[in-house]
Every structure is written in C-alpha cells, then in structure tokens.
Amino acid sequence: MRALADLGDAFWRAVASSMRPSVIALSLLPLALTGAAAGLLGWFFWQDATDAVAAALYGSGLAQPALAWLDALGAQALRMVLVPLIVVGLTVPVLVVATLLAVAWLIAPRLTRLVATRRFPALERRGSAGFVDGLARSLGATAVALLALIATLPLWLVPPFTLLLPPLIWGWLNAKVMAFDALAAHATADERRTLLRSHRWPLLLIGIATAGAGAAPALLWAFSATTLVFAPVLIVLSVWVYTLVFIGASLWFAHYALAALARLRAAQPAGAVVDAVDVIDVDAATPVREPCSALATEGEP
C-alpha cells in the first residue's frame, strides 16, 4: 500500500510539473530532431514503403489469414487500410525508441535537476554515473527491447498479445532507461543498485503505465482510415505526443526515485547523522517535512 501511495503522489506531482511552460518548451527540442526526421522520411518514402509491404503480403499470400480474420469479424472495410496500418505498425517502434532516447539524453537530466531543486534542495548529489554510463545502459536496454519486439512480432497478429506485449516491452525499456537517469546524479552506485532492486516492481509499473499512454497516437491511426491521408503530418504530431508522454514519465520517475532515495538515506544504520530538514514542495499546497540525510560535507552543493 505504501508503494501505491508513493506512486500516486509522484504521479500527481509529475502532472503538475509537466504543465510548467518551461517544461512544455523543452518538448520542442526532441520534436525538432526526431519529429523533423520522421516527417521527412514519411513524406519521401511513405508510398514506397506501402508498395513494398503490399507486394510482400499479397504476393506471398501472408495476408490471407489476417483478411479471413477481418472478414469473420465483419470488418471487411479494414481491408483497404491493412497495408498502411502495417507500415505504421513497423514505424511506431522506431519512433518510440528515437523519442525515448532523445528525451533521456537531452531532457531527463534537466527535469531531474528541476525536481531536485524545487522539492529536494537538501538532497546531496553523490552520483558518479556520467553521460557515457547512461548512454551505454540506454543503448543496451534498447537493443534488448528491439530483439524482444522482433521475436514476438508474429504474436502481434493475435488480439490478446497485440494489447499485452507492446506495453510490457516498452514499459520495461522505460523503467530501465528513465529510472537510471533519475538517480544518476544523486545516488551512489550502491544506492542506485539498492533502489532499482527494491523498487523494481513500482518502477516497472510506471514504465508500463507510460507505455500505455504512449499508445494514444497509434490508436489514432488505427481507428480512423482518413488519417492515413495525412500520414506525414500525423507522424510529426505523434512524435510530439510521444515526447510529452516521455517527459511526464521522466518527471514521474524523478519524483518517485528521489523521494525513495531521501528515505533510504534517512534510514541509514546507527552512526550516520540524520536530521529532519525542510523539503520545499512548490507543487503542493503547503510545505512538508521529509527526512533527508545530513551527511553532506561542507562546501558541497
């Protein structure tokens, strides 16, 4: 119950933080990069991609089971959008990964500093993980997620797995990348390992929840065939939605992980000097007091 309460508290704080104009402005940076690249690729290669997929499906007969399934459901009208939806389905994972990495590398450190400065000003920065460590971890986790995606791709044609597999895979990837980034600057290697292990299920739940929210652009494509006409524009808009979702996820991870780190240091064994210090919480209606470790040496930030 404590974990659920902490998840809910961190969620509402993340929602409040994500509505700040400065945070919304930060979302334009990944949009300018991944959105522009996705829009250009969609504009120049959309027709070629749909032609290639149509030739592969109808030429080999691979589409017949899916068409028979649609006919059995009485959804014959979806035949005309099957190929474009497959192209979108193949493109979405690439967009998700590119947007996630752009947010993790460009935005997440700033968001963590924002949360730490406004809510945990007394929390000492003891982290030794640098950009290279975060890069290696995110690329490694991304490779594992993409391999899992490829291995389970045939199951995506089965309705239950279509709804279950993507959130699980993307949720795991979100937790691996963003939880590490949230603790990189403040937690030591031992503290980080302890927190990631003891809070692995709540962190995975945050990842799955945000992965589910990230499915919103895909649902837009799936339920309206007319949107396929505006594919290049919608690809750019989808990237912006993914960016906002991942920014919210990064804030959620930061609020949850830094609060857990503060409690971990407050519960250090005998011999550690522990005081109660004010935690400035500008997102809440009134200031609160939370325990933080007072082990910071003089002159450190």
C-alpha positions as CSV (number, residue, x, y, z in Angstrom):
1,M,0.0,0.0,0.0
2,R,2.9,2.4,0.7
3,A,4.3,1.8,-2.7
4,L,0.9,2.6,-4.3
5,A,0.5,5.7,-2.3
6,D,4.0,6.8,-3.3
7,L,3.3,6.1,-6.9
8,G,0.1,8.2,-6.8
9,D,1.8,11.0,-5.0
10,A,4.7,11.0,-7.5
11,F,2.2,10.9,-10.4
12,W,0.2,14.0,-9.4
13,R,3.4,15.9,-8.8
14,A,4.7,14.9,-12.2
15,V,1.5,16.1,-13.8
16,A,1.8,19.4,-12.1
17,S,5.5,19.7,-13.1
18,S,4.8,18.8,-16.7
19,M,2.4,21.7,-17.1
20,R,5.0,24.3,-16.5
21,P,5.7,26.4,-19.6
22,S,9.4,25.8,-19.3
23,V,8.8,22.0,-19.4
24,I,6.5,22.2,-22.3
25,A,9.0,24.4,-24.1
26,L,11.6,21.6,-23.6
27,S,9.5,19.2,-25.5
28,L,10.2,21.2,-28.7
29,L,13.8,20.1,-28.7
30,P,13.2,16.3,-29.3
31,L,10.3,17.3,-31.6
32,A,12.7,19.4,-33.7
33,L,15.0,16.4,-34.1
34,T,13.0,13.2,-34.2
35,G,9.8,14.8,-35.5
36,A,11.6,16.5,-38.4
37,A,13.4,13.3,-39.3
38,A,10.2,11.2,-39.1
39,G,8.2,13.8,-41.1
40,L,10.8,13.8,-43.9
41,L,11.0,10.1,-44.1
42,G,7.2,9.8,-44.2
43,W,7.0,12.4,-46.9
44,F,9.5,10.9,-49.2
45,F,9.2,7.2,-48.5
46,W,5.6,6.6,-47.5
47,Q,4.4,5.4,-50.9
48,D,7.5,3.2,-51.5
49,A,7.0,1.6,-48.1
50,T,3.3,0.8,-48.6
51,D,4.1,-0.6,-52.1
52,A,6.8,-2.8,-50.7
53,V,4.6,-4.1,-47.9
54,A,1.7,-4.7,-50.2
55,A,3.9,-6.7,-52.6
56,A,5.3,-8.8,-49.8
57,L,1.9,-9.6,-48.3
58,Y,-0.3,-10.1,-51.3
59,G,2.4,-11.6,-53.4
60,S,3.2,-14.3,-50.9
61,G,-0.3,-14.8,-49.5
62,L,0.8,-13.9,-46.0
63,A,-2.2,-11.5,-45.7
64,Q,-4.8,-14.2,-46.3
65,P,-5.1,-15.3,-42.6
66,A,-5.5,-11.7,-41.5
67,L,-8.0,-10.9,-44.2
68,A,-10.0,-14.0,-43.3
69,W,-10.0,-12.9,-39.6
70,L,-11.2,-9.5,-40.6
71,D,-14.0,-11.0,-42.7
72,A,-15.0,-13.2,-39.8
73,L,-15.3,-10.2,-37.6
74,G,-17.4,-8.4,-40.2
75,A,-14.7,-5.7,-40.7
76,Q,-14.2,-6.1,-44.5
77,A,-13.8,-2.3,-44.7
78,L,-10.5,-2.6,-42.9
79,R,-9.0,-4.4,-45.9
80,M,-8.2,-1.1,-47.6
81,V,-6.2,0.2,-44.7
82,L,-4.4,-3.1,-43.7
83,V,-1.2,-2.3,-45.6
84,P,-0.9,1.3,-44.3
85,L,-1.5,0.2,-40.8
86,I,1.2,-2.4,-41.1
87,V,3.6,0.3,-42.3
88,V,2.6,2.5,-39.3
89,G,3.0,-0.5,-37.0
90,L,6.5,-1.1,-38.2
91,T,7.3,2.6,-38.0
92,V,5.9,3.3,-34.5
93,P,8.6,1.2,-32.6
94,V,11.3,3.2,-34.3
95,L,9.6,6.5,-33.4
96,V,9.1,5.4,-29.8
97,V,12.8,4.4,-29.4
98,A,14.1,7.5,-31.1
99,T,11.9,9.8,-29.0
100,L,12.6,7.9,-25.7
101,L,16.4,8.2,-26.3
102,A,16.1,11.9,-27.3
103,V,14.2,12.7,-24.1
104,A,16.5,10.5,-22.0
105,W,19.7,12.2,-23.3
106,L,18.5,15.8,-23.9
107,I,15.7,16.4,-21.4
108,A,15.8,14.0,-18.5
109,P,18.8,15.5,-16.7
110,R,17.2,18.9,-16.7
111,L,13.9,17.5,-15.4
112,T,15.7,15.7,-12.6
113,R,17.5,18.9,-11.6
114,L,14.2,20.7,-11.7
115,V,12.6,18.2,-9.3
116,A,15.6,18.1,-7.0
117,T,16.0,21.9,-6.8
118,R,12.3,22.6,-6.1
119,R,11.4,19.6,-3.9
120,F,14.7,18.2,-2.5
121,P,17.2,21.1,-2.2
122,A,19.0,19.4,0.7
123,L,19.5,16.1,-1.1
124,E,23.2,15.7,-1.7
125,R,24.4,14.9,-5.2
126,R,26.7,11.8,-4.8
127,G,26.2,10.3,-8.2
128,S,29.2,9.3,-10.3
129,A,27.3,8.0,-13.3
130,G,28.1,10.1,-16.3
131,F,26.7,10.5,-19.8
132,V,28.7,7.6,-21.1
133,D,27.2,5.3,-18.4
134,G,23.7,6.4,-19.2
135,L,24.3,6.1,-23.0
136,A,25.6,2.5,-22.6
137,R,22.7,1.5,-20.4
138,S,20.1,3.0,-22.7
139,L,21.6,1.5,-25.9
140,G,21.9,-1.9,-24.3
141,A,18.3,-1.9,-23.0
142,T,17.1,-0.6,-26.3
143,A,18.8,-3.5,-28.1
144,V,17.2,-6.0,-25.8
145,A,13.8,-4.4,-26.3
146,L,14.1,-4.4,-30.1
147,L,15.2,-8.1,-30.0
148,A,12.1,-8.9,-27.9
149,L,10.0,-6.9,-30.3
150,I,11.3,-8.8,-33.3
151,A,11.0,-12.2,-31.5
152,T,7.4,-11.6,-30.5
153,L,6.3,-9.8,-33.8
154,P,4.3,-12.9,-35.1
155,L,2.2,-12.8,-31.8
156,W,1.1,-9.3,-32.5
157,L,-1.4,-10.7,-35.0
158,V,-3.2,-12.5,-32.1
159,P,-5.6,-10.0,-30.4
160,P,-4.7,-10.6,-26.7
161,F,-0.9,-10.4,-27.4
162,T,-1.5,-7.3,-29.5
163,L,-2.7,-5.5,-26.4
164,L,-0.3,-7.0,-23.9
165,L,3.1,-7.3,-25.5
166,P,3.9,-3.7,-26.5
167,P,3.2,-2.1,-23.1
168,L,5.2,-4.8,-21.4
169,I,8.2,-4.4,-23.7
170,W,8.1,-0.6,-23.8
171,G,7.4,-0.4,-20.0
172,W,10.5,-2.5,-19.3
173,L,12.5,-0.2,-21.5
174,N,11.1,2.9,-19.9
175,A,11.9,1.7,-16.4
176,K,15.5,0.6,-17.4
177,V,16.4,3.9,-19.0
178,M,14.5,6.5,-17.0
179,A,14.9,5.1,-13.5
180,F,18.6,5.1,-14.0
181,D,18.6,8.6,-15.4
182,A,16.5,9.8,-12.4
183,L,19.2,8.5,-9.9
184,A,22.3,9.1,-11.9
185,A,23.3,12.5,-10.5
186,H,22.2,12.0,-6.8
187,A,22.7,8.3,-5.9
188,T,25.9,6.4,-5.5
189,A,26.3,3.2,-7.4
190,D,25.4,1.1,-4.3
191,E,22.3,3.3,-3.6
192,R,21.3,3.1,-7.2
193,R,21.5,-0.7,-7.2
194,T,19.6,-1.0,-3.9
195,L,16.8,1.3,-5.1
196,L,16.5,-0.3,-8.6
197,R,16.3,-3.7,-7.0
198,S,14.0,-2.9,-4.1
199,H,11.6,-0.8,-6.2
200,R,11.8,-2.7,-9.4
201,W,8.0,-3.5,-9.5
202,P,6.8,0.1,-8.8
203,L,9.3,1.3,-11.4
204,L,8.1,-1.2,-13.9
205,L,4.5,-0.2,-13.2
206,I,5.4,3.4,-14.0
207,G,7.0,2.2,-17.2
208,I,4.0,0.2,-18.3
209,A,1.6,2.9,-17.5
210,T,3.5,5.5,-19.5
211,A,3.9,2.9,-22.3
212,G,0.2,2.6,-22.4
213,A,-0.3,6.3,-22.6
214,G,2.2,6.3,-25.5
215,A,-0.2,4.1,-27.4
216,A,-2.5,7.1,-28.0
217,P,-1.0,8.1,-31.3
218,A,-1.2,4.5,-32.6
219,L,-4.9,4.4,-31.6
220,L,-5.5,7.5,-33.7
221,W,-4.1,5.7,-36.7
222,A,-6.0,2.5,-36.0
223,F,-9.5,3.9,-35.6
224,S,-9.7,6.4,-38.5
225,A,-8.7,5.4,-42.0
226,T,-8.9,9.0,-43.2
227,T,-6.0,9.9,-41.0
228,L,-3.7,7.9,-43.3
229,V,-4.1,10.6,-45.9
230,F,-2.3,13.0,-43.6
231,A,0.4,10.5,-42.6
232,P,3.5,12.8,-42.8
233,V,1.8,15.5,-40.6
234,L,0.4,12.9,-38.2
235,I,3.8,11.3,-37.8
236,V,5.3,14.6,-36.6
237,L,2.3,15.1,-34.3
238,S,2.7,11.6,-33.0
239,V,6.4,12.3,-32.2
240,W,5.3,15.4,-30.1
241,V,2.8,13.3,-28.2
242,Y,5.4,10.7,-27.5
243,T,7.7,13.4,-26.3
244,L,5.2,14.8,-23.9
245,V,4.4,11.3,-22.6
246,F,8.1,10.5,-22.0
247,I,8.7,13.9,-20.4
248,G,5.8,13.1,-18.0
249,A,7.3,9.7,-17.4
250,S,10.7,11.2,-16.7
251,L,9.2,13.5,-14.1
252,W,7.2,10.6,-12.6
253,F,10.4,8.6,-12.3
254,A,12.3,11.5,-10.8
255,H,9.7,12.4,-8.1
256,Y,9.4,8.7,-7.1
257,A,13.1,7.8,-7.2
258,L,14.4,10.9,-5.5
259,A,11.8,10.5,-2.7
260,A,12.8,6.9,-2.3
261,L,16.5,8.0,-2.2
262,A,15.7,10.5,0.6
263,R,14.0,7.8,2.6
264,L,16.9,5.4,2.1
265,R,19.4,7.9,3.4
266,A,17.2,8.7,6.3
267,A,17.1,5.0,7.3
268,Q,20.8,4.6,7.3
269,P,22.2,2.5,10.2
270,A,23.4,3.8,13.5
271,G,26.4,6.0,13.3
272,A,25.0,8.1,10.5
273,V,23.9,11.6,11.4
274,V,20.3,12.0,10.3
275,D,18.3,15.2,10.7
276,A,14.9,16.3,9.5
277,V,15.2,19.1,7.0
278,D,12.6,21.1,5.3
279,V,11.7,19.9,1.8
280,I,10.5,22.8,-0.3
281,D,7.5,21.5,-2.3
282,V,6.2,24.2,-4.6
283,D,3.8,21.8,-6.3
284,A,1.9,21.1,-3.1
285,A,-0.4,23.5,-1.3
286,T,1.7,23.6,1.9
287,P,5.3,22.8,2.7
288,V,6.1,19.4,4.1
289,R,8.9,17.9,6.1
290,E,10.7,14.8,4.9
291,P,13.7,13.1,6.3
292,C,16.9,13.7,4.4
293,S,20.4,12.6,5.2
294,A,22.7,15.2,6.7
295,L,25.9,13.6,5.6
296,A,26.8,16.4,3.1
297,T,30.2,17.7,3.7
298,E,30.9,21.4,4.0
299,G,31.2,23.2,0.7
300,E,29.3,20.6,-1.4
301,P,26.2,21.6,-3.3
